[in-house]
């Protein structure tokens, strides 16, 4: 870069351009701090130099040279910089701004030497604000930039698209203001001037800004003809032989066409006869350097095609377009507001939109998701100078598919403080387990826990039917608004070593490599969810290895190389390790009572020993805790009967059946004792309720129409010692 600034010999330009570049170095010195060791020649320095030193520009713009005589005063006004000495040494460490480099590289490709007028025009086109400011300070009036604009038209190629090809080809709109992407523009510019591998594929998600990058590069390279190829229409007309001949004849007429092909995979992934002819002809033109293409596609689709299309590897260079930084996204949003003449939205609102959309929206990429939210806010809260986080979240929830009030990190502290009480309404007889989990959740909400880890991670151990899965469902409902936010995996399906690919996706080259993993794809769709790995001890031991990364860093890398965020999920494992195996193991089992304190400690110790023996220490140490569930007592089963009855009443109401259910406490105890088994938990109770409650009610519904409200009573006949039923009007 320093060599370039000191040696202008290779520039294909007039002597006046070289003189202006040398004078621009002096202006750079004058307007940079004396203590600085690095000097950067920027567009404003070159603009001033052209106005001061180019007689051609002064003549065309009708600038009076007399107003430019006192350079010191003019520069002092513009930069507010005190000038001590005009005769600086030019032997300094100079750099040249990237924007100027772009322009010089473009003009250097012209078949004739470029002059100051062309250089002036491109600098003006790149940043019109600089010129407006300089003209204002210098009091230059009655200038007509259209004269220069019309003058430059004679230097660049012109093209007229035939009428019958206008459905296929369009001239790109070049009036584009692009923020950021300097690195991508530089890469594209370097590739386009190569002799080999000079075509480009831009890869990135929809809405990341691929099209605007191409339009910007088209405005920077006027020596090339940029046309947009409408691939869907081209495929539609592919059977029209005469039209296709006209199309290729038109392309062959010029040797400087660059085709912009949006969704390029639509063309190259089509194997019909007509499209194959089109592809092969285009490939031939690319090989002969008679045509260039800049295509766009999505990463996973393009990589899938890459295995079958060897031409792509040789002809195309791949450039990945990543999401812009927070600062660049903020500038893009400000530009959007300025373009639409909206001035009531402040920076605080914009920053909140960026931060909250990053947290809660995974289905879109930046800057599209921020612009979607911004547009919705503009139309919903017109001229409202203050838009709260809650109002922003209301709109964000429409795109993240999460209820605003139940987004965990923005939820009301009252809901979190009562999480323990609410869980106990759904899970009976497991107060110790519920308290442990509620305490951990409160710690997460207050921000005391590491933000780079999942919200919570627990191993729930206990006999079958004791409420482990019910607790997980309750957490999904209370925290995220629905039991559907539960992602459940039965680990008996992952007993083979290779089954790890089911979770994160198959490696490249294997069957299903482009489909993603069950776990990673599910979390992409539901970033706020509860993930249950049921009976984790049944899974192959290698599966525990990927759990280490998940629990420690809060993310997993899938088979496509994409990192999936788990920091807004709850990770829960269940297991039966160390649980009772005999009905005579504890004295409390004989009477259907709850375990005593000593018995629970003994059970916890057994579970702890079994878990430590089975799992590796690095897995256990990453968990929040191991939670031991007690075997259920008869009293707990009676409470669960109430829950079953409430669910049954809800179903009757949903089906518009006018029937109420009444059941005595005595019947509840009888049913609980019938269902009691210390090793099976509440599972037998469901069958008992089906037999003694749901079956007679279903018979009534089938044989009797409830036009008026009725009461269905279940009670014990004390004389016959049987369960009786009674139906009566209310």
N, C-alpha and C positions, 0 to 999 in steps of 0.2 A: 504493500500500500504506500509506504514511504517512497519507494522507487518510482511509483506512478506519479506522485505529486512533484517530484523533482525532475522527471524526464517525460517530456510531452512528445517525443519524436515519433512514437508509434501511433499517435492520434491522427486520424484522417480528418484534419480540420484546417481552417484558415489561420493565418498568423495572428489575426485579431483575437481569435479565441484563446490562443496561447498567451497573448499579452494580458487578456482579462483574467485568466487563471493565475498568472503571476501576481497581478494586482490584488486578486482575491486573497492571496497569502498575506499580503501586507495588512489588509483589512482584518484578517483573522488575528494577526499579532496585536493590532490596535485595540481589539475588542475582547482580548483574553487577558486574564490577570498575569502580571509580570512574574509572579512566583510560580505559575503553572509550568510544568515540564512537558506537557502534551498539548498540542494545538490541533484542533479539528476544523477543517474547512467545511462549513455548513452552507445549506442553500441560501440563507440570507446574505452571507458574505459574497457569494458568487453573484447574487441578484444585484447587490450594490455595485460590485465591480463592473458588471455589464452596463448598468445605467450610467456610471461615471466615465467609462472608458470606450464604449462602443459607439462610434459615430453613426453606424448604420441604425442602431436602435434609437439613438437620439433623433435621427432624421425622421424615421418612420413614425415614432410616437410624438413627434413635434415637441421635444423637450429642449428648453432653452439652456445651452451649456453654461451660461453665466451663473445660474443658480447652483451649479455644482462646484464652483471654484473653491469655496471654503470648506474643504473636506473635513477638517478637524471639528468644526462647529456642528456640522451635520451628524457626524458619527457620535459626537458627544450628546446630542439631543436624543438620537435613537437608542443608544445603549446606556446613557447616563453614566458614562465611564470617563474618568479624568485622564487626559492624554498628556504624558510627560515628554515623550520623545517620538517623533515620527520616523526617525531613521533607525529602526530596529534591524538587527541582523536576521537574515532569512535562514540561517543555518540552524534551524530548530527541528524538533521531532514532530513532524506533521502527520496527520491522518486525514483521510477524506471520508466525508459522510456517505453512508450506503446509498442514500437517495440520489446523490450526484453521480455515484458510480454507475447506478442503473442507467441513468440518462446518457452518460458518456459511452457506455458499452453499446447502447441501442444506436446512437448516432454514428458510432464508429463502424457499424455494419452497412451504412449507406455506400452506394457505389461511387460517391463523389465526396469531396471534402465538405463537411458541414460548417456553417458560419455561426456567428453570434446570435443571429435572429432565431435559428432553430433551437439553439441552446436556451435562449431566453424564453421561447414559447413553451418548451417542455418543463422548465422550472416553474413557469406561471401555471401550467396545467396541473402540476403536482401539488402546488400550494398557493392558491390564489390570495389567501389571507396576507401572506408576506408582502406581496406586491401592493395590495391595497393600503397596507400600513406604511410602506416606504413612500408611495405616491402622496399619501396624506401628509407625512412629515416634511417631504420635500416641496410640498405645495405644487405638485405637477397636476395640471388640469387639462381637460379636453383631449385626453389621450384615447386612442381607438385601438383596442387589442384585436378587434375583428380583422383589421388590416393584416396583422401578423398571422392570424388564424387562416385567412383566405390564402395568404402567401404560402403557408406550409402545405396546403393541399396539393400543390404541384409537385411536391417532393416524394409523396407517398403513394403506394399502389391504390388504384380504384377498382371496384368490382361491381358488376350488375348481375344479380341472380336471375336466371331465366324464369319466366312466369310459371312454367310447369314444374319447377323445382322448389317453389316457395313453401310448399308443404313439408319439404324435407330439410331445406337449408334456410337458416336465418342469420342475419348479421348481428353480432353481439352488441348489446348496449354497453358503451364504454364509460358512461358517466357514473363512475363508482368511487366512493370514498371508503377505502379499506383501512381498518385500524389494526396494527400489529402485523403478524405473519411475515416479517422481514426475512427470517431464515428460510421459510418456504418459498418466497418469491425469488430469493437468491439461488436456491437449489434449482428451481424451474428454469430460471434464466440460463444457468450453466448447462443444464441438460439440453435445452433447445438449440444451443449453438454447437453441439457435438456433431461428429460424423457418424458415430455408431450409438446404438441404444438411445436414440434421441426423441423417443416418444415417452409419454408420462401417464401413469395411473395414480390419481389421488385417492387414497383410501381413508375413509372416515364415516362415522355414523351420520344419518340424515339430520341436517340442521346445524352441522358443525362449521359450515362456511366454505365448502369446496367450490361451489359455483362462483362466489364473489371473488375468490382468489384468482380463478381463471379470467374473469372479466377485468380484474386489475392488471394482470400480466398482459392482457390484450391491449390495454390502454398504454402500457409502458413500451410495447414493441410495435410501433406503427409501420415498420418495414415488412411486417407479416400480415397476411389476411386471415383474420379469425372468423370462422363460421361455426354456428351451432348446428350439429346434425341431430335431427329429430328421429331417434332410433325406432320408436313405435310406429311412426308413419313410414319409415323406410322399410320396415318388416311388412307392413300392410301392402305397400306398393311393390314388393319384391317379385311378384309374378308378372308385373308390367315390364316386359323385356325392353320396349322402346324407351321407357322412362329411365330404366337402369342404365341403358347405353348412354343416354343424354347426361345422366348423373356423372358417370365416369369420364365422359368426354369433357365435361365442364371442369372436373378436378384436374385432368391432364393438361388443360389449357394454361394453368398457372403452376409455378414451381415454388410458391411461397405461401401455400395455404396451410393453416393449422386448424384441424377440426376439433371442436369441443363436443365430446360424446358423453352426455349425461347418462348414468346407469349403463355403462359400457358392457356390463355382463349380459344384458339382454340380447346383445348381438353375438358375442363370442360363445355364449352358452346355448345357442340355437343350432340344431343339427339338421334342419330340413334342407332339401336339395337347393332351393333358391337362395337361402341364407348362406349355405356353405359356399356357393359361387360368389356371393357378395364378400364374405370374409376372405376368401382366397385372393380375390382381386385387390382388396384393400391391403392385405398382407404383402402382395407383390409390389404395390406402390410404395409401401413403407420400406421394403428391402431396397428398392431403387432410389430411395430418398426423394421421391416425387411428392410426398405428402407427409405431414406430421399430425399426430393425434395427441390430445390431452383428454383422457377419459376419467370418469369418476365411478367409484363403486364402493361397496361395503366390504370390510376386511374379510369376514368369514365366507362370504359368497365368492369373492375373487380368489381366495386361497384354494377353495374347492375346485374352481375351474382350472387353476394353475397346473394341476396334476395332469390334465388331459390336453392342454394347449401349450405345446413347447414353444410356439412362436412368441408367446407373451414374454417368456423369460429372456429371449434374445432381443426383442424389439423394444420392450417397455422397461422404463425405470419406475420403481415403486416409491411413492412418497406418502408416508403416514401423516395425516392431519390430526393433531391432538387438540383437546379442548383448550381454549385460551385461559390465561391466568385470571385471577379475580380482578386485578387492576385493568387489564385489557377489556374484560367483560363490562366493567363499570364504564369505561370510555365508549364502548359500543352502545350501551344503553343511553348514555348522554347524547351521543350522536343521533340516536333514534328520536329522542325527545326534541332535539334542536330541529331536526328535519320536519317534524310534525308540529312545530311551534307550540310546544307544551313546556311551561316554565314553573308550574306549581309543585312539581315533584322534586324533593331535595335529595341530597346524597345519602342521608340516613335511611330513607325509604329504599333507595337503590341497593345499598349494602345489605339491608335486611332481606330483600328479595334474593340476592345472590347467596347469602348464607343459608337461608331457610330452604330455598329450592335445591341447594346442594345436599342438604340433609335428607329431604323427604321425597325428591323426585329422581327416580332412576330410569324411567322410561324414555326420557329425553336427554339430550346433551346440551352443554353450553355452546353458544349463547342462546340457542333456540328456546330453552325452557325459561330463561330469565326474561326474554322478550315476550313470550306468551303470557307470563304472569304480569309483566309490566303493562301490556296491552289490556288485559282484563281489569287491572286496577284503574287505569286511565278511564275506562268506560263505566266502571261501577262507582268510583268515588271521584266524580268530576269536580275539579277545583277545591278539593278537600286537602288543605296544606299538611294535615297530619293524618297519616294512615298507620294505625297501630300494627304490632306484630300479629295480634289476634286476627285482624282483618286480612292481613296478608296470608296467614295460615288458612283462613276460610277458603281463599281462592286456590291455594296450593293443594288443599285436600281434594279438590276436583281433579287434579292431575295425578296425585299420588294414590288416590283411591283409599285414603285413610280419613276417618272422622276427625275433625279438628280437635275436639275435646279429648280425644283418646290418643293423641300423639304423645308418647311417654314423656319426652323431655320438655314439653310445653304444657303438660297437663296440670290441673289444679292440685295444689299441695294437699288439699282436703282428701282427694281421692287416694293419694299415696299414703297419707297418715292413717287411713281407714282400710288399707289393703288387707291387713291381718283379719279384721272383723268381717270383711266381705268374703274372704276365702273360707272362713269357718262356716259360712252359710251354705257352702257347696260341698265341703269336705268335712266328714264327721269322724271324731275319735282320733284325730291326728294333730292335736294342738301343738305339740313340740315341733313337728315337721313344718307346720304352717308358720310358726313364729320364726324359725330359722330363715325361711325363704323371705318372709316379709321384712325382716331386719336387713337382709342383704339388699333387697330392692330399695329400701329407704336410703341406704348408704349410697347406692348408685344415683338416686334422684338428687341428693344433696351435692353431688359432684365430687365426693371423696374418693370415688373409685377411678381407676385408670380408664381414660376415655377411649383408649385403643383396644379395649377388650369388649367382649359381649356384655350385655346388660347384667346377665347372671348365668352361672353354670353350676349345675348340681347333679349328683348321682343319687337317685332315689332308690333305696333298697327296702324290700319288704315282701311279704307273701302276696300271692295273686289275689286280686279283688279287694285290696285295702285302700284304694283311692288314689293311687299314683297317677294314673292316666286322667282321672277326674280332676285332680289338682292342676295338671297341665292344661286341660281344656278351660278350667276356670281362670287361669292366668291369661290365656289368649283372649277370653271374653272380657275380663276386667281391664286389661291393659290396652287391647287393640280393638275392642268393640265387637268381636265376633269369634266364635269357635272355628270359623273358616280360616282364621289367621294362624292356625296350627299346621305345621308341616311335619308329617309323621312318617317315620321309616321303621318297618319291622325288620330288625337286624338278622332274623333267620333267613332273609333273602340275600344276605351278604356273607355267607359262610366260606366262599371260595376266595382264594388269594386275588384272582383277577377281578373280583366284583367291586374293587375300589374304583374301577373305571366307571361304574354305574353312578357313583356319587359326583365325580369331578369331570367325567368325560373320557373317552378313549384317546390314546396317544395318536399323533398324526400317522396316517397309513393304515390304521385299523378300522374295522367296521364301526360306524357311528361316530367317527372322529369329528364330524361337523355338526353333530346334534347337541353337544354339551352334556353336562352331568345332571342327574336328577336333583341333587342338592344345590349345586351352584345356580342352575337355571331357575329353581323354585325361589331362591333368595333374591335373585335379580328381579323377579316379578313381585315378590313380597318382602321388601327390605326390612319391614317391621313385622316380625312374626315370632312365634314360639316354635322351636325345632325340637322334636322328640325322637330320640334314638331308643326304640323300645327293645328291651332285653339285649343290651349291648354285649353281654358276655357270649352271645351266640355268634357274633360277627368274627370274621378272621382277624387275627391279632395285628396284621399290617394296617388294618383300617384305623386302629388307634393312633397310628403314626401321623395321619393327616389331622387328627383331632388336636395334636400338640400345637400346630401352627394356628389352627382355628381359635383355640382357647387363649393362646399367648399373645398373638398379634391381631386377632379380630378380623382376619381375612384369609381367603383361600385363592390360589391361582388355578383356574380351570385349564382344560386341555387346549384352549385357544390362546392361552397366555394372558388372559384378562383376570385382574384381581377382583374378587367379589367381596364386598364389605359385609361383615357380620356384627358390627359394633352396635347395631340396633335390634339385635335378636336375643332371645333367651335360649340357651343350650341346655337341654335336660336329657339325662340318660336314666333308664330304669334297669333294675336287675333284681334277681331272686337269690343272689349269692348270700350264704350264711343264714338263710331263713329257716324257721322250724320245719322239720320233716316228719314229725310224729305228733299225734294228738295228746300224747302223755308227756310231752317234753316240758310243759309248764303246768303248774297246779291250777292256775286260773282258767285253763282250757276246760277243766272238768265242770266248772259251774257257769261257764259262759261269761266270765267277768273280764274286765280290762286288766292288762298286765300291771303288776305292782311295780314300784320304783326299782326294786332289786332285780326283778325279772327283766325289765326293760334295759337295765344296764348290762345284764348278762347277754341279752339278745344283741345289743349294740356292739358288745365286745366280739361276739361271734361273727357279726357282719363285718366289722372292722378287720378282723384277722383274715376272713375269706376274701375280702376286697383287696387287701394288701398282697395276698398270695397270688391273686389272679392278674391284677393290673400292675403295670410298671409304675415306679414312684413318680416319674416325670409327668405321667398322665394325672395321677391323683393330686399332685402338688399344684396343678393348674386349675383345679376345680375350686369353686367357692366353698363347698362343703359336701360331705356325704350325709344324706338325710335318711334316717331309719324310720320306717313305718311300722306301727304296731298291728298285730292281728286284731280284728274287730270283735267287740263284745256284743252281747244280745241287745243291750241298751242302744248301742250305735246302729244296729240293724233296724230298730224301731224308728229311729230318726230318719234313716234312709227310706223306710216305707212312706213316711210323710212326703219325702221328696218325689218318690215314684207317683204318689197320688196327685200331687200338684202338677206334675208333668202330664198325667192322664187327663186331669181337668182342663188343662190348656189345650190338649188335642181335641177334646169334646167341644170346646168353645170355638176353635178354629174351623171345625166341621159343622158348626151351627146346630149342635145337638143339645137340646134343653134338658140336661141331666146333671144333677149334683151328686156327689158321693159322700157318704158319712160312714166312718169306720171307728169302732170303739177301741180304747186303749188295750183292752183285754185281747181283742182279735190281733192287734199289732204284735203283742208279746207272743201269742200263739204262733203267728206266721214267722216271727223272728226266730223262735226256738226250732221250728220245723226246718228253717233254712240254715241254721247255725252249723258251721264247720270251721274250726280255727285256721285250717290250712287253705280254705277256698275263699274266705272273705265274703263279699256281698254278691258274688256271682250266682250262687244257688237261689238267693232271694228273688232274683228276677224271674226265675222259673216258677217259684212259689206264687208270686204276684200274678203272673200270667194264668196260672191254674185256678186260683181262688178269687181273683178280682176281674182281670181283663176278659177271661173266657165267658163268665155269665153276663157281663155288660155287653159284649159283642153279640151274644145271642139275643139280648133285649133289643139292641139297635136294629138287627136284621128283621125281627118279628113284630116290632112295635114302633109306630111313628110318634115322636115326641112333639106334639103340636103345642103343648103347654109345659111349663117347667115341672120336673119330677125330681124326687129324691130317692137315691138308691142307698139303702142302709145295709151294713154288714155287721152282724152281731153274733154272740154265742148263745145257743140254746142250752141253758144250764141243766135242764132235765135230761136231755138226750146227749149232752156234751158234743154238740156238732156246730158247724158254722152255718148260720142261716142268713137269708137275704130277704129284704122287704122293699117293694117299690110303691111309692105313693106320690100323689100330687102335692105340690107346694102351694 
